[in-house]
Amino acid sequence: MSENPLVSIVIPCYKHEKFIQRCLESVAAQTYENIEVVIVDDCSPDGSASEIQRLIESESWGSRFFHPAQFHGFTKNQGAHAAINYGITQTKGEIIALVNSDDAYHPERIKATVNAMQKGRHEFVFSRVQYIDEDDRVITNSHPVAKTYFKFQKNINLKQFPSVGFACLSANVSISTGNFVFTRALFNRVGEFNDYRYCHDWDFLLRSIVYAEPLFLEEDLYYYRFHGKNTFESLAAIGPQECASLLRNFFSKVQCHWSPNAIAPSPLNWPGFFELFIQWHGLERFM
């Protein structure tokens, strides 16, 4: 990895006119300077596209970034996975970071993740998450779903798993695609985000751990917003079917082939323990 790698931040947007300014302001506030931004609007029916155009054409935005921001708008709604994939094709960075258009970054997020990747030669990083409401108030300890998500990541802190990869297999401990930072080289090996409407994030995470052990950065660097119209709520009905599909795909891949990640969850890397883990977490029905 180069000394000062270009980081490409891809922002998929859909119906977030109310929140996109705060998202983009959090990107502009990054202390890491070598950044390019690519925004893809997935045919939002609200005023998201015009709001994005207004923000990136402002003088303050233009003076912040050496690389001009790119804005692309779909003429037909295709899903978050398609917006992310297209956005990545338009980038040049050695490192790719994502952020959902209703969420926000901590100002040190990119600097902290780049430093961690360089120091430990990591190819995939996600951080601890704080949860906010429509007015940016922290609701980590009060919102019932936020408390569940926070517990997922707390279990990693308590070292309840032999590797971060096993934690990722137990649940989507990364929480969201917006929490992903990965190298372009890893993306090229893993491939594009698959056409899952509900859990394209968990699918990409599991496919990634076959190739590279992720780093969990124990810092509150990502703000996930609950606002009553989150995608996970509107698509919850298809969640079980999609999760079953991606788990079957993961198990079929790791059962018969050695993985480039020598500690990836698999019966070849962890004989005996892997089978026990699958039973403990009730995953044997997907094998």
Secondary structure as GFF3:
##gff-version 3
##sequence-region A 1 287
A	DSSP	beta_strand	7	13	.	.	.	ID=ss1
A	DSSP	alpha_helix	20	28	.	.	.	ID=ss2
A	DSSP	beta_strand	35	41	.	.	.	ID=ss3
A	DSSP	alpha_helix	48	56	.	.	.	ID=ss4
A	DSSP	alpha_helix	59	64	.	.	.	ID=ss5
A	DSSP	beta_strand	70	73	.	.	.	ID=ss6
A	DSSP	alpha_helix	80	89	.	.	.	ID=ss7
A	DSSP	beta_strand	95	98	.	.	.	ID=ss8
A	DSSP	beta_strand	104	105	.	.	.	ID=ss9
A	DSSP	alpha_helix	109	120	.	.	.	ID=ss10
A	DSSP	beta_strand	124	132	.	.	.	ID=ss11
A	DSSP	alpha_helix	144	157	.	.	.	ID=ss12
A	DSSP	alpha_helix	164	170	.	.	.	ID=ss13
A	DSSP	three_ten_helix	177	179	.	.	.	ID=ss14
A	DSSP	beta_strand	181	183	.	.	.	ID=ss15
A	DSSP	alpha_helix	184	190	.	.	.	ID=ss16
A	DSSP	alpha_helix	200	209	.	.	.	ID=ss17
A	DSSP	beta_strand	215	225	.	.	.	ID=ss18
A	DSSP	alpha_helix	231	234	.	.	.	ID=ss19
A	DSSP	three_ten_helix	236	238	.	.	.	ID=ss20
A	DSSP	alpha_helix	239	256	.	.	.	ID=ss21
A	DSSP	alpha_helix	273	280	.	.	.	ID=ss22
A	DSSP	three_ten_helix	284	286	.	.	.	ID=ss23
###
